[in-house]
Amino acid sequence: DAKTTQPNSMESNEEEPVHLPCNHSTISGTDYIHWYRQLPSQGPEYVIHGLTSNVNNRMASLAIAEDRKSSTLILHRATLRDAAVYYCILVNFGNEKLTFGTGTRLTIIP
Amino acid sequence: GAVVSQHPSWVICKSGTSVKIECRSLDFQATTMFWYRQFPKQSLMLMATSNEGSKATYEQGVEKDKFLINHASLTLSTLTVTSAHPEDSSFYICSASLTGLPETQYFGPGTRLLVL
């Protein structure tokens, strides 16, 4: 499975935008880029996913590099409730299995 | 929509006993459900993939006779930890994907198991 690399931790101030990077240099043409987040003591929560084009939803935006070897999850205005571990995961089309890496622990500073 | 529940949310049991954890998709049908285990300060590890009406597929290193999985309907999968030991203490999480839409998984809130 193609792997992803994320920073172990990041901090951001409340009400400011947050850019969470993810590198996936060995991504294949049929890999989707998924983002999930896990709040403390809870199951993970789907955030967003994309293939080639940038994507927006009510939770976040996903910016995908033109060569698809990296992507950035953007939280437009961080709140304290966004403090979580964020996982960037490649999911191959037709294979539903998710392989979780270590993710990025996001801390929001009030 | 797309809510997954787990029961119980936490359980304490004695060593040697068996514990059953239920995972339900409340408002959708799930052809496939997944079971994960998460130890403190670690990431989620996939244990098995459960398909309705067929045997579960276990990941390498996961004992199928110890972690019994049953997926009897499109809305219910169960994980039974048999003869539990303290090293089985963990956070067990299930997920489900919508039938016909495999891209997204919806996770349950998790079950915290403590074996004494």
HADDOCK unambig.tbl for C-alpha pairs under 7 A between the chains (distance, minus, plus):
assign (segid A and resid 42 and name CA) (segid B and resid 109 and name CA) 5.10 0.50 0.50
assign (segid A and resid 42 and name CA) (segid B and resid 110 and name CA) 6.24 0.50 0.50
assign (segid A and resid 43 and name CA) (segid B and resid 93 and name CA) 6.32 0.50 0.50
assign (segid A and resid 43 and name CA) (segid B and resid 107 and name CA) 5.64 0.50 0.50
assign (segid A and resid 43 and name CA) (segid B and resid 108 and name CA) 5.64 0.50 0.50
assign (segid A and resid 43 and name CA) (segid B and resid 109 and name CA) 4.55 0.50 0.50
assign (segid A and resid 43 and name CA) (segid B and resid 110 and name CA) 5.52 0.50 0.50
assign (segid A and resid 44 and name CA) (segid B and resid 107 and name CA) 5.91 0.50 0.50
assign (segid A and resid 45 and name CA) (segid B and resid 106 and name CA) 6.85 0.50 0.50
assign (segid A and resid 45 and name CA) (segid B and resid 107 and name CA) 6.47 0.50 0.50
assign (segid A and resid 46 and name CA) (segid B and resid 105 and name CA) 6.97 0.50 0.50
assign (segid A and resid 46 and name CA) (segid B and resid 106 and name CA) 6.82 0.50 0.50
assign (segid A and resid 96 and name CA) (segid B and resid 102 and name CA) 5.96 0.50 0.50
assign (segid A and resid 96 and name CA) (segid B and resid 103 and name CA) 6.73 0.50 0.50
assign (segid A and resid 100 and name CA) (segid B and resid 43 and name CA) 6.39 0.50 0.50
assign (segid A and resid 100 and name CA) (segid B and resid 44 and name CA) 5.94 0.50 0.50
assign (segid A and resid 100 and name CA) (segid B and resid 45 and name CA) 7.00 0.50 0.50
assign (segid A and resid 101 and name CA) (segid B and resid 43 and name CA) 6.44 0.50 0.50
assign (segid A and resid 102 and name CA) (segid B and resid 43 and name CA) 5.60 0.50 0.50
